[in-house]
Amino acid sequence: MSQYGIYQAKSKLTELIKEVERGGVVTITNRGVPVANIVRTDAAIENQTRNAIVAIKRMRTEKIDSATFNELRILGRK
């Protein structure tokens, strides 16, 4: 979990969104006091889960590349 002040979060919003897309949680602070969290939406998590299931089913019938395998391995850690 990362913490950023409001001003810093505004200037790094794109980076923060990418961090959240990778499964992280970003806390926004106002003068050092946490006021908000940025987290993935349920729809995004459901889509990620659906994609993982499809990839696992594919693994049973065909070879997958190492990038797909690593993505699945990372998903399993969450």
N, CA, C and O of each residue as an XYZ file, in Angstrom:
312
protein
N       0.846     -1.170      0.000
C       0.000      0.000      0.000
C       0.892      1.234      0.000
O       1.829      1.345      0.791
N       0.582      2.152     -0.898
C       1.348      3.383     -1.024
C       0.536      4.555     -0.497
O      -0.694      4.527     -0.515
N       1.229      5.581     -0.029
C       0.557      6.795      0.439
C       1.110      7.999     -0.304
O       2.318      8.123     -0.506
N       0.197      8.890     -0.712
C       0.582     10.108     -1.409
C      -0.257     11.259     -0.891
O      -1.443     11.093     -0.606
N       0.356     12.422     -0.770
C      -0.383     13.624     -0.454
C      -1.234     14.030     -1.648
O      -0.993     13.578     -2.767
N      -2.229     14.881     -1.413
C      -3.148     15.278     -2.479
C      -2.408     15.876     -3.669
O      -2.659     15.482     -4.808
N      -1.506     16.816     -3.426
C      -0.786     17.463     -4.527
C       0.037     16.446     -5.311
O       0.016     16.444     -6.542
N       0.758     15.585     -4.602
C       1.588     14.578     -5.252
C       0.717     13.597     -6.046
O       1.088     13.177     -7.142
N      -0.438     13.240     -5.489
C      -1.340     12.310     -6.178
C      -1.863     12.920     -7.473
O      -1.986     12.225     -8.482
N      -2.174     14.228     -7.450
C      -2.654     14.887     -8.664
C      -1.612     14.820     -9.763
O      -1.940     14.571    -10.923
N      -0.370     15.040     -9.406
C       0.679     15.076    -10.426
C       1.099     13.684    -10.895
O       1.724     13.552    -11.947
N       0.761     12.636    -10.122
C       1.154     11.270    -10.481
C      -0.048     10.365    -10.723
O       0.071      9.145    -10.613
N      -1.191     10.932    -11.047
C      -2.414     10.145    -11.139
C      -2.288      8.950    -12.085
O      -2.746      7.856    -11.755
N      -1.683      9.142    -13.239
C      -1.534      8.044    -14.189
C      -0.746      6.895    -13.580
O      -1.126      5.734    -13.734
N       0.343      7.203    -12.893
C       1.150      6.167    -12.245
C       0.359      5.459    -11.150
O       0.456      4.241    -10.997
N      -0.420      6.220    -10.393
C      -1.215      5.628     -9.312
C      -2.261      4.673     -9.862
O      -2.483      3.601     -9.300
N      -2.902      5.054    -10.953
C      -3.902      4.184    -11.566
C      -3.248      2.892    -12.046
O      -3.823      1.816    -11.885
N      -2.068      2.981    -12.628
C      -1.360      1.779    -13.074
C      -1.029      0.874    -11.893
O      -1.126     -0.349    -11.993
N      -0.638      1.479    -10.775
C      -0.349      0.692     -9.573
C      -1.601     -0.042     -9.097
O      -1.534     -1.212     -8.718
N      -2.731      0.640     -9.119
C      -3.994      0.029     -8.702
C      -4.391     -1.077     -9.679
O      -4.904     -2.114     -9.257
N      -4.165     -0.875    -10.967
C      -4.464     -1.905    -11.959
C      -3.663     -3.175    -11.695
O      -4.128     -4.278    -11.986
N      -2.469     -3.022    -11.148
C      -1.631     -4.186    -10.823
C      -2.037     -4.819     -9.501
O      -1.412     -5.780     -9.054
N      -3.091     -4.281     -8.868
C      -3.585     -4.892     -7.634
C      -3.219     -4.144     -6.373
O      -3.583     -4.571     -5.278
N      -2.514     -3.049     -6.496
C      -2.127     -2.283     -5.315
C      -3.263     -1.427     -4.776
O      -4.300     -1.265     -5.418
N      -3.049     -0.893     -3.602
C      -3.985      0.049     -2.986
C      -3.212      1.334     -2.729
O      -2.109      1.302     -2.183
N      -3.789      2.460     -3.120
C      -3.145      3.756     -2.940
C      -3.973      4.570     -1.957
O      -5.181      4.727     -2.133
N      -3.316      5.088     -0.920
C      -3.983      5.936      0.054
C      -3.613      7.383     -0.217
O      -2.439      7.714     -0.384
N      -4.626      8.247     -0.259
C      -4.424      9.681     -0.445
C      -4.533     10.343      0.926
O      -5.468     10.086      1.685
N      -3.560     11.199      1.226
C      -3.564     11.876      2.521
C      -3.737     13.382      2.344
O      -3.394     13.947      1.306
N      -4.271     14.007      3.372
C      -4.388     15.456      3.425
C      -3.661     15.904      4.687
O      -4.137     15.695      5.803
N      -2.512     16.518      4.491
C      -1.652     16.924      5.603
C      -1.294     15.749      6.515
O      -1.281     15.857      7.741
N      -1.003     14.621      5.858
C      -0.562     13.439      6.583
C      -1.673     12.557      7.123
O      -1.400     11.489      7.671
N      -2.917     12.983      6.981
C      -4.056     12.205      7.491
C      -4.708     11.471      6.309
O      -5.121     12.112      5.343
N      -4.804     10.142      6.376
C      -5.443      9.401      5.283
C      -6.904      9.820      5.107
O      -7.667      9.866      6.072
N      -7.285     10.128      3.853
C      -8.662     10.555      3.587
C      -9.359      9.706      2.528
O     -10.588      9.716      2.447
N      -8.604      8.975      1.719
C      -9.230      8.172      0.665
C      -8.286      7.059      0.228
O      -7.065      7.176      0.336
N      -8.884      5.974     -0.270
C      -8.131      4.884     -0.867
C      -8.573      4.731     -2.309
O      -9.758      4.848     -2.620
N      -7.620      4.469     -3.185
C      -7.934      4.120     -4.566
C      -7.715      2.617     -4.674
O      -6.620      2.119     -4.415
N      -8.767      1.902     -5.059
C      -8.707      0.444     -5.193
C      -9.342      0.036     -6.500
O     -10.076      0.813     -7.111
N      -9.066     -1.176     -6.931
C      -9.671     -1.700     -8.164
C     -11.170     -1.856     -7.982
O     -11.655     -2.121     -6.883
N     -11.880     -1.690     -9.060
C     -13.325     -1.911     -9.021
C     -13.617     -3.404     -9.073
O     -12.803     -4.189     -9.560
N     -14.772     -3.786     -8.571
C     -15.163     -5.195     -8.611
C     -15.238     -5.712    -10.035
O     -14.880     -6.859    -10.303
N     -15.704     -4.867    -10.950
C     -15.811     -5.295    -12.340
C     -14.441     -5.655    -12.898
O     -14.307     -6.639    -13.625
N     -13.432     -4.874    -12.567
C     -12.080     -5.157    -13.057
C     -11.566     -6.457    -12.464
O     -10.925     -7.246    -13.158
N     -11.840     -6.686    -11.191
C     -11.397     -7.919    -10.541
C     -12.118     -9.121    -11.142
O     -11.503    -10.163    -11.372
N     -13.427     -8.980    -11.399
C     -14.179    -10.070    -12.019
C     -13.632    -10.377    -13.407
O     -13.507    -11.542    -13.784
N     -13.308     -9.342    -14.164
C     -12.755     -9.536    -15.499
C     -11.396    -10.233    -15.421
O     -11.108    -11.123    -16.222
N     -10.576     -9.838    -14.476
C      -9.271    -10.464    -14.300
C      -9.435    -11.940    -13.931
O      -8.702    -12.791    -14.434
N     -10.391    -12.240    -13.058
C     -10.649    -13.623    -12.660
C     -11.130    -14.437    -13.850
O     -10.680    -15.563    -14.059
N     -12.043    -13.869    -14.629
C     -12.561    -14.555    -15.814
C     -11.429    -14.866    -16.791
O     -11.364    -15.965    -17.341
N     -10.547    -13.909    -17.005
C      -9.411    -14.116    -17.910
C      -8.488    -15.203    -17.387
O      -7.958    -15.994    -18.168
N      -8.289    -15.252    -16.085
C      -7.437    -16.283    -15.495
C      -8.047    -17.666    -15.692
O      -7.336    -18.625    -15.990
N      -9.361    -17.767    -15.526
C     -10.034    -19.057    -15.715
C      -9.898    -19.522    -17.159
O      -9.624    -20.695    -17.415
N     -10.087    -18.609    -18.097
C      -9.941    -18.946    -19.517
C      -8.517    -19.426    -19.788
O      -8.316    -20.411    -20.498
N      -7.538    -18.735    -19.228
C      -6.138    -19.118    -19.454
C      -5.834    -20.483    -18.844
O      -5.101    -21.280    -19.430
N      -6.395    -20.748    -17.677
C      -6.168    -22.052    -17.028
C      -6.775    -23.159    -17.876
O      -6.159    -24.208    -18.062
N      -7.977    -22.934    -18.391
C      -8.608    -23.940    -19.253
C      -7.780    -24.159    -20.506
O      -7.643    -25.286    -20.980
N      -7.225    -23.069    -21.045
C      -6.374    -23.170    -22.230
C      -5.125    -23.982    -21.922
O      -4.648    -24.750    -22.758
N      -4.599    -23.806    -20.711
C      -3.388    -24.518    -20.312
C      -3.589    -26.026    -20.355
O      -2.655    -26.776    -20.639
N      -4.788    -26.459    -20.078
C      -5.068    -27.891    -20.062
C      -4.978    -28.505    -21.456
O      -4.674    -29.690    -21.595
N      -5.239    -27.706    -22.481
C      -5.322    -28.259    -23.835
C      -4.188    -27.833    -24.759
O      -3.952    -28.478    -25.781
N      -3.497    -26.775    -24.424
C      -2.445    -26.303    -25.333
C      -1.322    -25.658    -24.543
O      -1.462    -25.372    -23.354
N      -0.219    -25.436    -25.214
C       0.910    -24.768    -24.583
C       0.607    -23.286    -24.437
O      -0.062    -22.690    -25.281
N       1.110    -22.695    -23.349
C       0.979    -21.249    -23.180
C       2.369    -20.649    -23.108
O       3.333    -21.329    -22.758
N       2.464    -19.395    -23.434
C       3.776    -18.749    -23.386
C       4.127    -18.378    -21.948
O       3.262    -18.371    -21.072
N       5.382    -18.075    -21.718
C       5.851    -17.799    -20.361
C       5.219    -16.543    -19.781
O       5.031    -16.462    -18.567
N       4.884    -15.555    -20.618
C       4.255    -14.326    -20.121
C       2.891    -14.637    -19.510
O       2.558    -14.126    -18.441
N       2.104    -15.472    -20.185
C       0.795    -15.849    -19.656
C       0.962    -16.621    -18.354
O       0.225    -16.393    -17.395
N       1.924    -17.531    -18.318
C       2.170    -18.300    -17.099
C       2.530    -17.375    -15.942
O       2.031    -17.547    -14.830
N       3.390    -16.399    -16.199
C       3.780    -15.469    -15.135
C       2.605    -14.635    -14.666
O       2.492    -14.359    -13.472
N       1.725    -14.224    -15.572
C       0.523    -13.476    -15.183
C      -0.349    -14.319    -14.249
O      -0.855    -13.821    -13.243
N      -0.518    -15.584    -14.587
C      -1.316    -16.479    -13.749
C      -0.686    -16.661    -12.378
O      -1.375    -16.705    -11.359
N       0.628    -16.766    -12.373
C       1.339    -16.948    -11.106
C       1.156    -15.714    -10.219
O       0.949    -15.846     -9.013
N       1.230    -14.526    -10.804
C       1.041    -13.290    -10.055
C      -0.384    -13.211     -9.524
O      -0.597    -12.812     -8.379
N      -1.360    -13.588    -10.345
C      -2.764    -13.571     -9.902
C      -2.968    -14.498     -8.717
O      -3.761    -14.199     -7.824
N      -2.272    -15.600     -8.699
C      -2.417    -16.552     -7.597
C      -1.906    -16.027     -6.270
O      -2.286    -16.540     -5.217
N      -1.066    -15.033     -6.297
C      -0.514    -14.469     -5.064
C      -1.453    -13.476     -4.396
O      -1.278    -13.155     -3.221
N      -2.438    -12.991     -5.126
C      -3.319    -11.945     -4.591
C      -4.408    -12.512     -3.746
O      -5.234    -11.766     -3.221
